């Protein structure tokens, strides 16, 4: 199986995104208005700035004391399309060779120089340990298994080993829960030095552990701002 060229892949993705965006925009016209208060409504026919809308916690309330921000799928797909177009213009600024390897069944992984350490979780079974070791040895590793086989648990151990080796890591997923569960595997170490290296971007899942909430972007900013607020208050008192 030959590896498709970068131009071929980007063209395919761009075409698929254009088609999906067109379908969503056509569907948007059928969506009902979202009530944000007793006197104002936000309609999907007239998107707000950056396609951001507020949805009340209950259907058709007289007033909305609590609301949840909603971001249009069209907006997200448009941003993704823009990023793919940027990659097409400047492919050398991105890890395109490694990405292309993921599309070839004949690709051979390249050996890495990550320190080979035993997993922090000594209860990993044989297959989980093999997946852990291979991920530390190769630049491209697929970890596959049915639900409940501990894939996220293994990923957490891989993150822990990479952080110990002073590597920068980006962990992403289609669900917040998967990210949070993988991070929990790192937090089991209980070392502040490890925690300080982690920044959780986005909204943690509802069942996320307290450890995850301590490394969110909001909490990081708050911890940086607290001393500045104290200093500001002292200056105000002096003045």
Legacy VTK file of the C-alpha trace (Angstrom):
# vtk DataFile Version 3.0
C-alpha trace
ASCII
DATASET POLYDATA
POINTS 239 float
0.000 0.000 0.000
1.562 3.272 -1.126
1.545 6.312 1.084
-0.715 9.059 -0.304
0.992 12.377 -0.860
0.415 15.252 1.506
-1.336 17.211 -1.257
-3.714 14.305 -1.903
-4.624 13.964 1.765
-5.110 17.678 2.329
-7.241 17.939 -0.809
-9.412 15.024 0.344
-9.830 16.489 3.825
-10.550 19.945 2.439
-13.229 18.590 0.096
-14.836 16.562 2.877
-14.870 19.570 5.208
-16.375 21.811 2.535
-19.180 19.286 1.981
-19.823 18.872 5.718
-19.864 22.631 6.327
-22.368 23.108 3.488
-24.673 20.447 4.957
-24.490 21.959 8.440
-25.176 25.451 7.143
-28.216 24.126 5.294
-29.410 22.398 8.476
-28.853 25.489 10.607
-31.804 27.212 8.980
-34.151 24.598 10.461
-32.926 25.031 14.048
-35.140 26.854 16.517
-34.179 29.904 18.501
-32.375 29.510 21.798
-33.858 31.532 24.639
-31.282 33.397 26.706
-33.655 35.565 28.733
-37.282 36.551 28.957
-36.740 39.384 26.518
-33.968 38.258 24.172
-33.312 35.272 21.946
-30.294 34.034 20.034
-31.270 32.417 16.748
-29.111 29.921 14.886
-30.176 31.768 11.760
-28.216 34.795 12.956
-25.039 33.506 14.644
-23.445 35.654 17.301
-19.806 36.769 17.169
-17.591 33.705 16.567
-20.807 31.628 16.373
-21.137 31.605 20.147
-24.567 31.167 21.700
-25.901 30.642 25.211
-28.283 27.785 25.951
-30.435 27.784 29.133
-30.331 24.788 31.438
-34.064 24.156 30.948
-36.457 24.319 28.012
-38.269 27.630 27.372
-37.504 29.349 30.706
-39.043 32.699 31.604
-35.543 33.813 32.516
-32.149 32.127 32.446
-29.959 32.540 35.515
-27.660 29.743 34.323
-26.652 29.090 30.746
-24.117 26.997 28.912
-22.003 28.371 26.035
-22.421 26.547 22.750
-20.030 26.830 19.822
-21.326 26.111 16.357
-19.946 23.003 14.666
-19.667 25.084 11.495
-17.259 27.446 13.233
-15.090 24.580 14.473
-14.943 22.924 11.050
-14.060 26.235 9.419
-11.155 26.701 11.840
-9.991 23.137 11.076
-10.165 23.829 7.359
-8.127 27.005 7.799
-5.477 25.059 9.719
-5.244 22.406 6.993
-4.825 25.152 4.398
-2.019 26.632 6.496
-0.300 23.233 6.570
-0.598 23.004 2.783
1.129 26.384 2.406
3.899 25.660 4.941
4.265 21.850 5.264
7.800 22.076 6.681
6.485 23.851 9.781
4.511 20.728 10.760
5.383 17.076 11.413
3.964 15.990 8.075
6.364 13.038 7.459
5.298 11.403 10.729
1.635 12.097 9.977
1.942 10.455 6.554
3.404 7.328 8.124
0.125 6.790 9.944
-1.606 6.221 6.594
0.691 3.446 5.378
0.442 -0.187 6.476
4.034 -0.770 5.331
5.665 2.031 7.315
8.513 1.028 9.597
8.750 2.869 12.925
11.922 4.737 13.821
13.630 3.924 17.108
13.422 6.624 19.767
15.887 7.536 22.481
13.431 7.839 25.373
14.731 6.432 28.640
13.380 2.903 29.094
11.778 2.875 32.533
9.378 0.446 34.105
5.779 1.659 34.170
4.738 3.445 37.313
1.660 1.206 37.495
3.123 -2.212 38.277
-0.285 -3.857 37.852
-0.216 -3.566 34.045
-0.779 -6.970 32.458
1.482 -8.507 29.809
-0.215 -6.965 26.746
-0.416 -3.538 28.393
3.281 -3.685 29.281
4.151 -4.581 25.680
2.155 -1.595 24.386
3.850 0.663 26.929
7.362 -0.453 25.937
6.708 -0.236 22.196
5.387 3.297 22.525
8.612 4.351 24.246
10.730 2.624 21.608
9.026 3.732 18.372
8.090 7.095 16.890
4.714 5.740 15.737
2.668 3.227 17.721
-0.954 2.135 17.391
-2.551 0.846 20.583
-5.711 -1.105 19.826
-8.106 -3.008 22.034
-11.810 -3.460 22.809
-13.448 -1.232 25.434
-12.274 -1.896 28.974
-8.876 -3.339 28.081
-6.910 -0.493 29.668
-5.817 1.550 26.637
-6.271 4.882 28.407
-4.460 3.471 31.428
-1.461 2.589 29.259
-1.486 6.042 27.673
-1.321 7.558 31.146
1.810 5.520 31.880
3.359 6.608 28.574
2.683 10.238 29.466
4.313 9.760 32.838
7.471 8.264 31.304
7.728 11.008 28.688
7.302 13.749 31.303
10.027 12.184 33.405
12.242 12.335 30.327
11.580 16.112 30.038
9.669 15.727 26.751
6.863 17.975 25.528
3.649 16.053 24.915
0.311 16.915 23.338
-2.553 14.652 24.391
-5.828 15.089 22.533
-9.018 13.085 22.197
-12.550 13.286 20.874
-13.825 13.244 24.483
-12.838 15.197 27.595
-13.226 12.083 29.734
-10.502 10.188 27.851
-8.018 13.025 28.396
-8.887 13.290 32.078
-8.646 9.542 32.701
-5.219 9.428 31.046
-4.063 12.345 33.205
-5.228 10.512 36.320
-2.639 7.859 35.518
0.029 10.546 35.730
-1.308 12.099 38.918
-1.003 8.782 40.757
2.679 9.661 41.121
1.732 12.424 43.606
4.904 14.353 42.706
4.508 18.126 42.501
7.282 18.261 39.907
5.152 16.176 37.535
1.986 18.157 38.192
3.715 21.464 37.464
4.532 20.246 33.949
0.889 19.662 32.978
-1.563 22.167 31.516
-5.127 20.959 30.893
-6.701 23.046 28.115
-10.449 22.850 27.659
-13.276 21.790 29.941
-12.705 18.778 32.235
-15.360 16.073 32.201
-18.011 16.008 34.918
-16.358 13.050 36.663
-12.813 14.438 36.407
-10.717 14.040 39.558
-9.753 17.062 41.689
-6.172 16.675 40.400
-7.307 17.463 36.854
-8.978 20.686 37.968
-5.742 21.889 39.589
-3.936 21.945 36.230
-6.606 23.628 34.093
-5.721 26.845 32.295
-8.134 28.782 34.512
-6.558 27.460 37.694
-3.035 28.097 36.404
-3.931 31.702 35.617
-5.593 32.090 38.999
-2.509 30.823 40.834
-0.364 33.290 38.889
-2.783 36.151 39.511
-3.180 35.661 43.281
0.249 37.094 44.250
-0.279 39.982 41.831
-3.612 40.812 43.473
-1.946 40.850 46.889
0.799 43.142 45.608
-1.795 45.415 44.016
-3.736 45.620 47.266
-0.581 46.525 49.190
0.192 49.292 46.704
-3.364 50.627 46.995
-3.009 50.768 50.782
0.298 52.612 50.451
-1.258 55.120 48.065
LINES 1 240
239 0 1 2 3 4 5 6 7 8 9 10 11 12 13 14 15 16 17 18 19 20 21 22 23 24 25 26 27 28 29 30 31 32 33 34 35 36 37 38 39 40 41 42 43 44 45 46 47 48 49 50 51 52 53 54 55 56 57 58 59 60 61 62 63 64 65 66 67 68 69 70 71 72 73 74 75 76 77 78 79 80 81 82 83 84 85 86 87 88 89 90 91 92 93 94 95 96 97 98 99 100 101 102 103 104 105 106 107 108 109 110 111 112 113 114 115 116 117 118 119 120 121 122 123 124 125 126 127 128 129 130 131 132 133 134 135 136 137 138 139 140 141 142 143 144 145 146 147 148 149 150 151 152 153 154 155 156 157 158 159 160 161 162 163 164 165 166 167 168 169 170 171 172 173 174 175 176 177 178 179 180 181 182 183 184 185 186 187 188 189 190 191 192 193 194 195 196 197 198 199 200 201 202 203 204 205 206 207 208 209 210 211 212 213 214 215 216 217 218 219 220 221 222 223 224 225 226 227 228 229 230 231 232 233 234 235 236 237 238
